[in-house]
Amino acid sequence: MSADEAKRQQTINLSAGPSMLPTSVMLEAQKQFVNHDDSGMSMMEMSHRDAGGPVQNALQYAMDATRDLLDVPDGYHVLFCQGGAHGQFAASIQNLVSPGGSVDVIRSGFWADRFINTEAKRLCGNVNIAWSGEDTNYTTLAPASQWNWADDSEMIHMCHNETIHGNEYHYDPILPPGAPVLSADATSTLMSRPVDIANYGLIYASAGKNLGPAGSTLVIVRDDLLGKARDECPSILNYARQAETMPLPSLYNTPPTYNIYMTSQVLKEYVDMGGLEVIERKAIARAGHIYGAIDASNGFYQNSVAADCRSRMNVPFRITGQDGAVNDELEAKFIEEAFKIGIEQLFAHPLFPGLRVTMYNALPDAHVAKTAEFMHQFFERYGQNTSSQNDDTESSYATASQIAMYGALPLVGIAGTVTAGSGLP
Ligand SMILES: Cc1ncc(COP(=O)(O)O)c(C=O)c1O
């Protein structure tokens, strides 16, 4: 193992995005960086106009693997666009909602509000709230049967996973015939579970989480929604323009070629892992270990999201002191002590203080286990004023049903096997 590889293995990168990529993909990229497949050129130095050339092959593979992994039905286009999810907030409206038309929003947290405030209020005649989690401080989500959309609404916007508030839809809402088109911002969860694409008119994800480096945006759009863009829609955001380019879609202008190549390699890794059912099982078990550490702390760690919609990708939490109030000093200490054993990027979003453990697909199981172990140890050192109900067994890191269903994660730390209650400083 190279020194770089060893260093990566010792570093637990919990970044919420741009996030860690699979080490195997990074090493292959490093190997190919200046001389891709003995061409004497880097992938980033080759033209996207070379029909059947390496760039187009990478794009084709990324589209095919997306179709494969998500079982995208016929009648949908898979596009790689630019502008991130913010670009899609505008693109979704400009392609699917007529000028002055109404849109509905499921207010699930920060990112749903971001859609409302950055683009929907500006670009739509009406913004209706079909359901809001504000009353519960975004700790709950509602099924589609509780959504109240307006009769004249042309699109319902939802966020699959609120990266900051830490709530997640683990299923795909089914809307009745005649309902507005469902559009999902799946940025921080796509490729972590199978998705019933047929339930959506549009689904998109900014890369930089489970898809590869930041810079491209995966868009899956139903064909009958193409060709309806408003006149003022910039051509770069017009799905039909992107869909009709030859010989492949997504070649309307110069795409982020190297990012798409990296995404193709990340997706290949997911195919090799056995696909999204396997990845989902891992995600459930991994999240169970972190929530298990929180739930075993008798309120020392606070995450109030309802059990049925806790995010498997992002776990925000606070640390409380003896008085039960959030304790900034303990949180700072948590970050400092975690850093000493290689756990990094634990801070939450700058707008929302606190801590956050992010577990996108590329994070090794052992890194999740070590993080859970550290949380447990930290609670033992600083949370003893609260009398935990749980004992120090492995089962305190995941719910019993999760372990029964998917098996316990081996609690293997970087330095070797660790058992609960032992080892870490
Ligand atoms: C759920 C969600 N939506 C949208 C965005 C914004 O993505 P971008 O910055 O690529 O536009 C993010 C970024 O973290 C996100 O987590």
The ligand as an ORCA input file, in Angstrom:
! r2SCAN-3c Opt
* xyz 0 1
  C     -30.238     18.390     -1.013
  C     -29.400     19.430     -1.689
  N     -29.945     20.154     -2.676
  C     -29.238     21.090     -3.326
  C     -27.931     21.345     -3.018
  C     -27.166     22.393     -3.773
  O     -26.308     21.810     -4.701
  P     -25.356     22.731     -5.572
  O     -24.525     23.517     -4.623
  O     -24.538     21.773     -6.376
  O     -26.215     23.602     -6.418
  C     -27.312     20.617     -1.995
  C     -25.911     20.884     -1.624
  O     -25.388     20.391     -0.664
  C     -28.079     19.641     -1.324
  O     -27.530     18.919     -0.343
*
